[in-house]
Amino acid sequence: MNESIKITKRTCIEPSCQKEYEAKEANMLGVKMVFGMGYCPDCARRRFEEEESREKQLRERQVEAKREEWRRSCGIPYRFISERFDTFRSDRSNSLKRAYNRCVEYADNLPLRNSHGYQSLVLTSDKVWGVGKTHLVCSIAHRILDRWDGDTGFMPLRFISEPNLFMRIRNTFNRQNNDDVRRETESDVYREMLTIPLLIVDDMGKEEVSDPRFVQRVWFAIINGRYDNMLPMVITANLNPDALAWHLGGNRDNSASFERIMEMTGNIFYQIDAKTYRDLRNRE
């Protein structure tokens, strides 16, 4: 290879600089090349840093745009699209403060690249609505999305309520074999529920259903599938553990779904006993 490098005196091509500096020139295959593209070392370094900063800002804008896209498509209810941990009133009871602290810790420590083996979380308030469970689990979702830095290309979580899940599955029953290939199938629903890194289920057991076997079949397929794949779930319920066990398929001694949930949570449910938001507003 015909190559030679020599040191020459050159003038920086940056209009605001134009100082003289020593430049390296190389002749490669008959083509003269100037290291630094004609800029002095200071200007070349500054241009590199500016370009690096522009690329970083562009990447941050792209990441933030993807976060917002996922935030509005992952299932978080619109009512909670702007609610975060810092808008939550956790001072209403000790049990609520304990649940709040656990939710913050949970969201901050979920592995974003591989959630396999991460513990599940269950928040309950026996026959009491409005204590803030949905706000807390939406805050978990927001914090996880805020932590996402663009290193993975898949959505890290899905938020769904039990009534909406059942409605999605029942809607697939009306699909004819070839009437519309674009319509969702029951397998499509299960595939999403079983593969999403974190599944957040709100209001488990909120509504009475006419066919308990349907409820038990759906939940066993999802809970057992995620149990086998060691993928976590976050669940809210307005039921005590015994009532939740019945909802999932029998009493606490023979409900396979409930046993798996207990194991996935480390046998810990966070029972919340607190004033509802409505009571808090009335008191204030």
GICOR-V949884 format. One record per pair of residues at least 4 apart in sequence whose ideal C-beta (glycine too) atoms are under 7 Angstrom apart, sorted by sequence separation. I is the first residue (numbers start at 1). J is the second residue. If there is no record, write none. Layout:
i={I:I}
j={J:J}
//
This chain:
i={14:34:39:40:41:42:43:44:45:46:47:48:49:50:51:52:53:54:55:56:57:58:59:60:61:62:63:64:65:66:67:68:69:70:76:83:92:93:94:95:96:97:98:99:100:101:102:103:104:105:106:111:132:133:134:135:136:137:138:139:140:141:142:143:144:160:161:162:163:164:165:166:167:175:184:186:187:188:189:190:191:192:212:213:214:215:216:217:218:219:220:221:222:223:224:225:239:240:241:242:243:244:246:250:251:255:256:257:258:259:260:261:265:275:276:277:278:279:280:12:27:28:36:39:71:76:110:160:184:209:226:239:245:246:250:262:275:12:90:91:125:193:209:245:249:252:11:12:25:26:90:111:226:237:245:248:249:25:36:39:110:125:148:175:239:249:11:12:25:248:71:90:123:175:242:245:248:9:10:23:24:241:23:88:144:172:9:10:23:123:144:172:245:123:172:244:7:8:106:141:168:7:8:169:172:141:5:6:21:85:5:21:169:5:19:168:4:3:4:17:3:99:2:3:13:14:13:17:2:12:199:1:2:10:12:194:241:14:193:219:220:12:190:194:204:233:190:194:201:204:205:206:215:216:232:103:107:203:204:205:216:224:227:106:110:158:197:198:199:200:201:202:205:223:96:108:112:194:96:100:103:107:112:198:220:224:99:103:107:220:223:227:113:158:205:219:223:113:157:162:205:112:157:163:156:157:158:159:160:161:162:156:158:161:162:205:157:159:162:163:88:112:162:163:88:88:169:88:83:166:80:85:144:80:83:84:83:80:84:85:141:140:76:137:76:137:74:134:71:70:67:67:67:74:115:74:75:76:115:74:75:70:74:75:63:63:110:59:140:137:137:134:133:129:128:127:120:117:119:120:121:122:123:124:125:126:116:118:120:126:116:122:124:115:124:115:122:133:120:131:122:131:120:121:119:120:124:131:132:119:130:119:122:123:124:125:130:122:124:128:130:123:102:99:98:99:95:96:95:95:96:95:93:93:92:92:92:89}
j={18:38:43:44:45:46:47:48:49:50:51:52:53:54:55:56:57:58:59:60:61:62:63:64:65:66:67:68:69:70:71:72:73:74:80:87:96:97:98:99:100:101:102:103:104:105:106:107:108:109:110:115:136:137:138:139:140:141:142:143:144:145:146:147:148:164:165:166:167:168:169:170:171:179:188:190:191:192:193:194:195:196:216:217:218:219:220:221:222:223:224:225:226:227:228:229:243:244:245:246:247:248:250:254:255:259:260:261:262:263:264:265:269:279:280:281:282:283:284:17:32:33:41:44:76:81:115:165:189:214:231:244:250:251:255:267:280:18:96:97:131:199:215:251:255:258:18:19:32:33:97:118:233:244:252:255:256:33:44:47:118:133:156:183:247:257:20:21:34:257:81:100:133:185:252:255:258:20:21:34:35:252:35:100:156:184:22:23:36:136:157:185:258:137:186:258:22:23:121:157:184:24:25:186:189:159:24:25:40:104:25:41:189:26:40:189:26:26:27:40:27:123:27:28:38:39:39:43:29:39:226:29:30:38:40:222:269:43:222:248:249:43:221:225:235:264:222:226:233:236:237:238:247:248:264:136:140:236:237:238:249:257:260:140:144:192:231:232:233:234:235:236:239:257:131:143:147:229:132:136:139:143:148:234:256:260:136:140:144:257:260:264:151:196:243:257:261:152:196:201:244:152:197:203:197:198:199:200:201:202:203:198:200:203:204:247:200:202:205:206:132:156:206:207:135:136:218:139:135:218:134:139:198:135:138:139:139:138:142:143:200:200:138:200:141:202:141:202:145:145:145:146:148:155:197:157:158:159:198:158:159:155:159:160:149:150:198:150:234:234:236:236:236:238:238:238:232:230:232:233:234:235:236:237:238:239:230:232:234:240:231:237:239:231:240:232:261:272:261:272:265:274:264:265:264:265:269:276:277:265:276:266:269:270:271:272:277:270:272:276:278:272:270:270:270:272:271:272:272:273:274:274:273:274:274:275:280:280}
//
